[in-house]
Amino acid sequence: MTRFKAVKELANANEETLAFIEKVSAANLFDDREPVVITRAPGRLDVMGGIADYSGSLVLQLPIADATYVALQKSDSRTLRVLSQSLQAPGRSIDLELAKLDGPIEYETARRLFPDGPSHWAAYIAGVFLVLMREKDVGFNRGATLLIHSTVPEGKGVASSAALEVAVMQAVTNAFDMQMDCRELATLCQKVENLVAGAPCGIMDQMTSACGEQNRLLELLCQPDQMLGTLPIPEELELWGIDSGVRHAVSGSDYTTVRTAAFMGYRIIADVAGLSVSPQSHGRVSIADTKWKGYLANITPTEFEAGYLRALPSTMRGDDFLSRYHGITDTVTVVQPTIDYPIRQSTSHAVYEHARVRAFADKLKNWQGIDQAGEVGKLMFESHKSYSECGLGSEATDLIADLVRDSTGDGLFGARITGGGSGGTVAVLARSSAREAIESLQKRFAEETGYNPIIISGSSPGACTFDHVTLKI
């Protein structure tokens, strides 16, 4: 076993980090010729905002305790050698020649290198190198060996892919001596997910994983990535995640359909408002919009109801929409001719969710005590209901929300489905002393469904706060 030690005393020398350093030493992947860079990035709990991020909404996100660690050592060959020891899929490995990314290749070509299937996870790692090649003009004349260990549950809607991207990006930029601030790092990681992995997510996952603060909600206005600050969670409150057992995928058709429908709604509103629209290629348009700056979230509920709600069809088939409106402004989705899109509800959700998140944030900023918890929880229940009306609910997540609603007397105040919906995790707002109530809910859910849900608790700092650790023999 190769024994490594930190170059300097660790600022983050907790048990988790020290245990990963032991894994690095035991893995026999690394030699004594180069230092090993260690980074860490947490998953996130979507407390409010969720899918409205791509419509410019305010979102409130908590970095969770579960995280992804990456150890990276530069190698003389131009090969990426990766071993993953993630809890859900231990022993995954890839070897990829960087020459396959040279050119650098187009993103569309890269997506074909990592089709859906057992090896798709490699897109989130190799994509970091390609995005740096294309967006930052970085030339990699050396490869790297990477060891990955993650406790972030996969497919649960808590941003496991963002944690992986951010941890890898942080490791690569430090090992290869690149200067990059936290916001730029998150933005480049979003490109990895959108353009290489092919998942049309907004920016909130990567920003929270990179820039979040422990036990505080990241207050992010997604226009496109304005960090307004962080909000402390009142001492009387605690946030939990309850896994529904239904696998969530941000690239799933339901999420993509709802996202596309929201942009279709914005295109129709632009027509009603008399905005100048210019058709472009590949089913896209540009809109001269100085009033709302291209974001549905900037339309107030009052003006939406007065001027635009009735103009939106409940549903509309893609080919009918394209023949009349030519396209949408979204850069990562396209309107499919044969799909019926839920335009009215998808658009409404973006407008009303922004208002709900602002109200939620205002109540935390002006916290008067535990008597306000029911009002804050009500906003979460309303958000959950709106998700379901978009078609992004599930029986399992609805059951968790109902069990929370039945447990308000036990100190549980609100619940909502998180992230892209259609399963995944439900965020629960509770009294800080409510662990017994959470565990009781877990038991009741297991009795009704036969599935014992994972409980997600705790918080930890984002990747940029952790920074990196350098090891040498």
C-alpha positions as CSV (number, residue, x, y, z in Angstrom):
1,M,0.0,0.0,0.0
2,T,1.4,3.4,-1.0
3,R,1.2,5.7,2.0
4,F,0.3,9.3,1.2
5,K,0.3,12.3,3.5
6,A,-1.0,15.9,3.2
7,V,1.5,18.5,2.1
8,K,0.3,20.7,4.9
9,E,-2.0,20.3,7.9
10,L,-5.5,19.7,6.8
11,A,-8.0,22.5,7.4
12,N,-10.8,20.0,6.8
13,A,-9.4,17.0,8.7
14,N,-12.7,15.4,9.5
15,E,-13.2,11.7,9.7
16,E,-14.8,11.6,6.2
17,T,-11.7,13.2,4.6
18,L,-9.2,11.2,6.5
19,A,-11.1,8.0,5.5
20,F,-10.9,9.0,1.8
21,I,-7.1,9.6,2.1
22,E,-6.9,6.0,3.5
23,K,-8.8,4.8,0.4
24,V,-6.3,6.7,-1.8
25,S,-3.4,5.0,-0.1
26,A,-5.1,1.5,-0.3
27,A,-6.2,1.8,-4.0
28,N,-2.7,1.2,-5.5
29,L,-3.7,3.5,-8.4
30,F,-1.1,6.2,-7.8
31,D,2.7,6.4,-7.8
32,D,5.3,8.7,-6.2
33,R,6.1,10.7,-9.3
34,E,3.3,13.3,-9.0
35,P,1.2,14.8,-6.1
36,V,-2.4,13.6,-5.7
37,V,-5.1,16.3,-5.6
38,I,-8.2,15.6,-3.5
39,T,-11.4,17.6,-3.9
40,R,-14.9,17.2,-2.4
41,A,-18.4,18.4,-3.6
42,P,-21.7,17.8,-1.9
43,G,-25.1,16.9,-3.3
44,R,-28.0,19.3,-2.7
45,L,-31.5,19.4,-1.3
46,D,-33.8,21.5,-3.4
47,V,-35.9,23.3,-0.8
48,M,-37.8,25.7,-3.1
49,G,-37.5,26.6,-6.7
50,G,-36.7,23.4,-8.5
51,I,-37.6,23.2,-12.1
52,A,-38.3,26.9,-12.3
53,D,-34.6,27.6,-12.4
54,Y,-34.5,27.4,-16.2
55,S,-37.2,30.1,-16.2
56,G,-35.2,32.5,-14.2
57,S,-36.7,31.8,-10.8
58,L,-35.3,32.4,-7.4
59,V,-34.2,29.1,-5.9
60,L,-33.3,28.1,-2.3
61,Q,-30.8,25.2,-2.1
62,L,-29.1,23.4,0.8
63,P,-25.8,21.5,0.3
64,I,-26.2,18.2,2.0
65,A,-23.8,16.1,4.1
66,D,-23.4,13.4,1.4
67,A,-20.7,14.2,-1.0
68,T,-18.4,13.0,-3.8
69,Y,-14.6,12.8,-3.3
70,V,-12.1,12.8,-6.2
71,A,-8.4,12.0,-6.1
72,L,-6.5,12.9,-9.3
73,Q,-2.9,12.4,-10.3
74,K,-1.5,13.6,-13.6
75,S,0.0,10.8,-15.8
76,D,2.5,10.8,-18.6
77,S,0.2,9.1,-21.0
78,R,-2.8,10.9,-22.6
79,T,-5.2,8.5,-21.0
80,L,-8.0,9.0,-18.5
81,R,-8.0,6.1,-16.1
82,V,-11.0,6.2,-13.7
83,L,-12.1,4.0,-10.8
84,S,-15.3,4.7,-9.0
85,Q,-16.1,3.4,-5.6
86,S,-19.5,5.0,-5.3
87,L,-21.8,3.2,-2.9
88,Q,-24.5,2.5,-5.5
89,A,-22.1,1.1,-8.1
90,P,-18.7,0.1,-6.6
91,G,-16.0,-1.0,-9.0
92,R,-17.0,1.0,-12.1
93,S,-14.0,1.8,-14.2
94,I,-13.1,3.3,-17.6
95,D,-10.0,4.0,-19.6
96,L,-10.4,6.7,-22.2
97,E,-7.8,8.1,-24.6
98,L,-7.8,11.9,-24.6
99,A,-7.1,11.7,-28.4
100,K,-10.8,10.8,-28.8
101,L,-11.7,14.4,-27.6
102,D,-9.0,16.1,-29.7
103,G,-10.0,18.8,-32.1
104,P,-11.7,19.4,-29.8
105,I,-14.6,17.4,-31.0
106,E,-18.1,18.9,-31.2
107,Y,-20.5,18.3,-28.3
108,E,-22.9,16.4,-30.4
109,T,-20.1,14.0,-31.4
110,A,-19.1,13.6,-27.7
111,R,-22.7,12.7,-26.7
112,R,-22.5,9.7,-29.1
113,L,-19.3,8.5,-27.3
114,F,-21.4,8.1,-24.1
115,P,-24.8,6.8,-25.0
116,D,-27.3,5.9,-22.4
117,G,-26.4,2.7,-20.7
118,P,-23.8,1.3,-18.2
119,S,-21.0,3.6,-19.4
120,H,-23.0,6.8,-19.6
121,W,-21.6,7.9,-16.2
122,A,-18.2,8.5,-17.8
123,A,-19.7,11.5,-19.7
124,Y,-19.7,13.5,-16.5
125,I,-15.9,12.9,-16.1
126,A,-14.6,13.0,-19.7
127,G,-17.0,15.9,-20.3
128,V,-15.0,18.1,-17.9
129,F,-11.9,17.7,-20.0
130,L,-13.8,18.4,-23.3
131,V,-15.6,21.5,-21.9
132,L,-12.2,22.9,-20.7
133,M,-10.8,22.2,-24.2
134,R,-13.7,23.9,-26.0
135,E,-14.6,26.8,-23.6
136,K,-11.2,27.6,-22.1
137,D,-8.9,26.5,-25.0
138,V,-7.0,24.2,-22.7
139,G,-4.7,21.7,-24.3
140,F,-4.2,18.5,-22.3
141,N,-0.8,17.0,-23.2
142,R,-1.0,14.7,-20.2
143,G,-3.7,12.4,-19.0
144,A,-4.8,11.6,-15.4
145,T,-5.7,8.8,-13.0
146,L,-8.8,9.4,-10.9
147,L,-10.3,7.7,-7.9
148,I,-13.9,8.6,-7.1
149,H,-15.9,7.8,-4.0
150,S,-19.4,9.1,-3.5
151,T,-22.1,8.8,-0.8
152,V,-24.6,11.0,-2.8
153,P,-27.5,8.7,-3.6
154,E,-27.9,8.3,-7.4
155,G,-31.2,8.8,-9.1
156,K,-32.8,10.3,-6.0
157,G,-33.0,13.9,-7.2
158,V,-30.2,15.2,-4.9
159,A,-27.8,16.2,-7.7
160,S,-25.4,13.3,-7.7
161,S,-24.3,14.2,-11.2
162,A,-23.5,17.8,-10.2
163,A,-21.5,16.6,-7.2
164,L,-19.4,14.4,-9.6
165,E,-18.9,17.1,-12.2
166,V,-18.0,19.8,-9.7
167,A,-15.5,17.5,-7.8
168,V,-13.9,16.4,-11.0
169,M,-13.7,20.0,-12.4
170,Q,-12.2,21.2,-9.1
171,A,-9.6,18.5,-9.2
172,V,-8.7,19.1,-12.8
173,T,-8.3,22.8,-12.5
174,N,-6.1,22.5,-9.4
175,A,-4.0,19.7,-10.7
176,F,-3.4,21.4,-14.1
177,D,-2.9,24.9,-12.5
178,M,-5.9,26.7,-13.9
179,Q,-7.4,29.8,-12.2
180,M,-11.2,29.7,-12.0
181,D,-13.7,31.3,-9.6
182,C,-16.6,29.4,-8.1
183,R,-19.3,30.8,-10.3
184,E,-17.4,30.0,-13.5
185,L,-16.6,26.5,-12.3
186,A,-20.3,25.8,-11.8
187,T,-21.2,27.3,-15.2
188,L,-18.7,25.1,-16.9
189,C,-20.0,22.0,-15.0
190,Q,-23.5,22.8,-16.2
191,K,-22.2,22.7,-19.8
192,V,-20.8,19.2,-19.0
193,E,-24.3,18.1,-18.0
194,N,-26.2,19.9,-20.8
195,L,-23.9,19.4,-23.7
196,V,-21.9,16.2,-23.1
197,A,-24.2,14.1,-20.8
198,G,-27.2,15.5,-22.6
199,A,-29.3,16.3,-19.5
200,P,-31.1,19.7,-19.9
201,C,-30.7,20.9,-16.2
202,G,-30.7,24.4,-15.0
203,I,-27.8,25.9,-13.1
204,M,-28.9,25.4,-9.4
205,D,-27.4,22.0,-8.9
206,Q,-23.9,22.9,-9.9
207,M,-24.0,26.3,-8.2
208,T,-25.0,24.8,-4.9
209,S,-22.5,22.0,-5.0
210,A,-19.7,24.5,-5.8
211,C,-20.7,27.6,-3.9
212,G,-23.0,26.4,-1.1
213,E,-22.4,27.0,2.6
214,Q,-23.0,24.6,5.4
215,N,-26.4,24.9,7.2
216,R,-27.4,27.8,5.0
217,L,-29.7,28.0,2.0
218,L,-28.1,29.3,-1.2
219,E,-30.3,32.1,-2.5
220,L,-29.7,32.0,-6.3
221,L,-31.6,34.0,-8.9
222,C,-31.2,32.0,-12.0
223,Q,-30.8,34.9,-14.5
224,P,-28.6,33.1,-15.2
225,D,-26.6,32.7,-12.0
226,Q,-26.9,35.6,-9.6
227,M,-25.9,34.6,-6.1
228,L,-27.9,36.9,-3.8
229,G,-26.4,35.4,-0.7
230,T,-27.2,32.7,1.8
231,L,-30.0,32.4,4.3
232,P,-29.5,30.8,7.8
233,I,-32.0,28.1,8.7
234,P,-33.7,29.2,11.9
235,E,-32.6,27.2,14.9
236,E,-36.1,25.9,15.5
237,L,-36.2,24.3,12.0
238,E,-34.5,21.4,10.3
239,L,-34.6,20.2,6.7
240,W,-34.7,16.5,5.7
241,G,-34.9,14.6,2.5
242,I,-37.1,11.4,2.2
243,D,-36.3,9.2,-0.8
244,S,-39.5,7.9,-2.5
245,G,-37.8,4.9,-4.0
246,V,-38.8,6.0,-7.5
247,R,-35.7,6.7,-9.6
248,H,-35.4,10.3,-10.9
249,A,-33.5,11.3,-14.1
250,V,-33.2,14.9,-15.2
251,S,-32.9,13.6,-18.7
252,G,-36.2,11.8,-18.5
253,S,-39.0,12.7,-20.9
254,D,-41.3,14.2,-18.3
255,Y,-38.8,16.8,-17.2
256,T,-37.8,17.6,-20.7
257,T,-41.4,17.9,-21.8
258,V,-42.3,20.3,-19.0
259,R,-39.2,22.4,-19.6
260,T,-39.9,22.6,-23.3
261,A,-43.5,23.4,-22.7
262,A,-42.5,26.4,-20.4
263,F,-40.4,27.8,-23.2
264,M,-43.3,27.3,-25.6
265,G,-45.5,29.3,-23.3
266,Y,-42.9,32.1,-23.2
267,R,-42.9,32.1,-27.0
268,I,-46.7,32.4,-27.1
269,I,-46.6,35.2,-24.5
270,A,-44.1,37.1,-26.6
271,D,-46.5,36.9,-29.5
272,V,-49.4,38.2,-27.4
273,A,-47.2,41.0,-26.0
274,G,-46.1,42.1,-29.5
275,L,-42.4,41.4,-29.0
276,S,-40.1,41.1,-32.0
277,V,-39.3,37.5,-32.8
278,S,-36.6,36.3,-35.1
279,P,-36.5,32.6,-36.3
280,Q,-33.1,30.9,-36.1
281,S,-32.0,27.4,-37.1
282,H,-32.8,24.1,-35.4
283,G,-36.3,25.1,-34.2
284,R,-35.1,28.1,-32.2
285,V,-36.0,31.7,-32.1
286,S,-34.6,34.9,-30.5
287,I,-37.0,37.4,-28.8
288,A,-36.3,41.1,-28.3
289,D,-37.4,41.2,-24.7
290,T,-36.2,44.1,-22.5
291,K,-39.1,44.0,-20.1
292,W,-38.8,40.4,-18.8
293,K,-35.2,39.8,-20.0
294,G,-36.2,36.5,-21.5
295,Y,-37.4,34.9,-18.2
296,L,-40.9,33.8,-17.4
297,A,-40.2,34.3,-13.7
298,N,-40.1,38.1,-14.3
299,I,-43.8,38.1,-15.2
300,T,-45.7,38.8,-12.1
301,P,-48.7,36.6,-11.3
302,T,-51.0,39.7,-11.6
303,E,-49.9,40.6,-15.1
304,F,-49.8,36.9,-16.1
305,E,-53.4,36.4,-15.1
306,A,-54.6,39.7,-16.6
307,G,-52.9,39.5,-19.9
308,Y,-51.5,36.1,-20.8
309,L,-52.9,33.1,-18.9
310,R,-56.0,32.8,-21.1
311,A,-53.9,32.9,-24.3
312,L,-52.1,29.7,-23.4
313,P,-53.5,26.5,-24.6
314,S,-53.9,23.7,-22.0
315,T,-51.9,21.4,-24.4
316,M,-50.5,21.8,-27.9
317,R,-49.0,19.3,-30.2
318,G,-45.4,20.1,-31.2
319,D,-46.0,20.2,-35.0
320,D,-48.9,22.6,-34.5
321,F,-46.7,24.9,-32.4
322,L,-43.8,24.9,-34.8
323,S,-46.0,25.7,-37.8
324,R,-47.3,28.8,-36.0
325,Y,-44.5,29.9,-33.8
326,H,-41.4,28.4,-35.5
327,G,-39.4,27.6,-32.3
328,I,-38.4,28.4,-28.7
329,T,-35.5,30.3,-27.1
330,D,-34.2,27.3,-25.1
331,T,-30.7,26.2,-26.2
332,V,-30.8,22.7,-24.8
333,T,-34.2,21.4,-25.8
334,V,-36.2,21.3,-29.0
335,V,-39.9,20.9,-29.7
336,Q,-40.7,17.4,-30.9
337,P,-43.5,17.4,-33.5
338,T,-45.4,14.4,-32.2
339,I,-45.5,15.3,-28.4
340,D,-48.5,17.0,-26.8
341,Y,-47.0,19.6,-24.5
342,P,-48.7,20.8,-21.2
343,I,-48.1,24.5,-22.0
344,R,-50.5,26.3,-19.6
345,Q,-49.5,24.5,-16.4
346,S,-45.8,24.4,-17.2
347,T,-45.8,28.1,-17.9
348,S,-47.9,28.9,-14.9
349,H,-45.6,26.9,-12.6
350,A,-42.7,29.0,-13.5
351,V,-44.5,32.3,-12.8
352,Y,-46.1,31.2,-9.5
353,E,-43.1,29.3,-8.2
354,H,-40.9,32.4,-8.3
355,A,-43.5,34.2,-6.2
356,R,-43.7,31.3,-3.8
357,V,-39.9,31.1,-3.4
358,R,-39.7,34.9,-2.8
359,A,-42.4,34.6,-0.1
360,F,-40.5,31.7,1.5
361,A,-37.2,33.6,1.6
362,D,-38.9,36.7,3.0
363,K,-40.4,34.7,5.8
364,L,-37.0,33.3,6.7
365,K,-35.4,36.7,6.5
366,N,-38.1,38.1,8.9
367,W,-38.4,35.1,11.1
368,Q,-40.6,35.7,14.1
369,G,-40.4,32.2,15.6
370,I,-41.9,28.7,15.2
371,D,-45.4,30.0,14.9
372,Q,-44.5,31.0,11.3
373,A,-43.5,27.4,10.4
374,G,-46.9,26.5,9.2
375,E,-47.0,29.4,6.7
376,V,-43.6,28.4,5.3
377,G,-44.7,24.8,5.1
378,K,-47.8,25.8,3.2
379,L,-45.7,27.3,0.4
380,M,-43.9,23.9,0.1
381,F,-47.2,22.0,-0.2
382,E,-48.4,24.5,-2.9
383,S,-45.2,23.9,-4.8
384,H,-45.6,20.2,-4.6
385,K,-49.2,20.4,-5.9
386,S,-48.0,22.5,-8.8
387,Y,-45.3,20.0,-9.7
388,S,-48.0,17.3,-9.8
389,E,-50.2,19.4,-12.0
390,C,-47.3,19.7,-14.5
391,G,-47.2,15.9,-14.7
392,L,-44.1,15.6,-12.6
393,G,-45.6,13.9,-9.5
394,S,-45.7,10.3,-8.5
395,E,-47.8,8.2,-6.2
396,A,-44.8,7.6,-3.9
397,T,-43.9,11.3,-3.6
398,D,-47.5,12.3,-3.1
399,L,-47.7,9.7,-0.3
400,I,-44.8,11.2,1.5
401,A,-46.3,14.7,1.2
402,D,-49.6,13.3,2.6
403,L,-47.9,11.7,5.5
404,V,-46.1,14.9,6.3
405,R,-49.5,16.7,6.1
406,D,-50.9,14.2,8.6
407,S,-48.0,14.8,10.9
408,T,-48.1,18.5,11.4
409,G,-49.0,17.9,15.1
410,D,-45.7,16.0,15.4
411,G,-43.6,18.9,14.2
412,L,-43.6,18.3,10.4
413,F,-44.7,21.5,8.6
414,G,-44.3,21.1,4.8
415,A,-43.1,18.9,2.0
416,R,-42.4,19.2,-1.7
417,I,-41.0,17.0,-4.4
418,T,-37.5,18.2,-5.4
419,G,-35.4,18.8,-8.5
420,G,-36.8,17.4,-11.7
421,G,-39.7,15.6,-10.1
422,S,-41.2,12.3,-11.3
423,G,-39.9,10.5,-8.3
424,G,-36.7,11.2,-6.4
425,T,-36.6,12.8,-3.0
426,V,-39.1,14.9,-1.1
427,A,-37.8,17.8,1.0
428,V,-39.5,18.0,4.4
429,L,-39.5,21.0,6.7
430,A,-39.6,20.0,10.4
431,R,-39.1,21.2,13.9
432,S,-35.4,20.7,14.8
433,S,-36.4,18.1,17.4
434,A,-38.5,16.0,15.0
435,R,-36.2,13.1,14.2
436,E,-38.6,10.7,15.9
437,A,-41.4,12.0,13.7
438,I,-39.2,11.6,10.6
439,E,-38.4,8.0,11.5
440,S,-42.1,7.3,12.2
441,L,-42.9,8.6,8.7
442,Q,-40.2,6.4,7.3
443,K,-41.8,3.4,9.0
444,R,-45.3,4.3,7.8
445,F,-44.1,4.7,4.2
446,A,-42.3,1.4,4.3
447,E,-45.5,-0.3,5.7
448,E,-47.6,1.1,2.9
449,T,-45.2,0.6,0.0
450,G,-42.8,-2.2,1.0
451,Y,-39.9,0.2,0.4
452,N,-37.8,1.5,3.3
453,P,-36.8,5.0,2.2
454,I,-33.4,6.6,2.6
455,I,-33.4,9.6,5.0
456,I,-31.1,12.4,3.9
457,S,-30.0,14.8,6.7
458,G,-27.3,17.2,7.5
459,S,-25.3,19.8,5.6
460,S,-21.8,20.5,4.5
461,P,-19.8,23.2,2.7
462,G,-19.6,23.5,-1.1
463,A,-16.5,22.5,-3.1
464,C,-15.0,25.9,-3.2
465,T,-15.0,26.2,0.5
466,F,-13.4,22.8,0.9
467,D,-10.9,23.8,-1.9
468,H,-8.5,21.0,-2.3
469,V,-5.9,18.8,-0.5
470,T,-2.6,17.9,-2.0
471,L,-1.0,14.5,-1.0
472,K,2.5,13.3,-1.5
473,I,4.4,10.2,-0.5
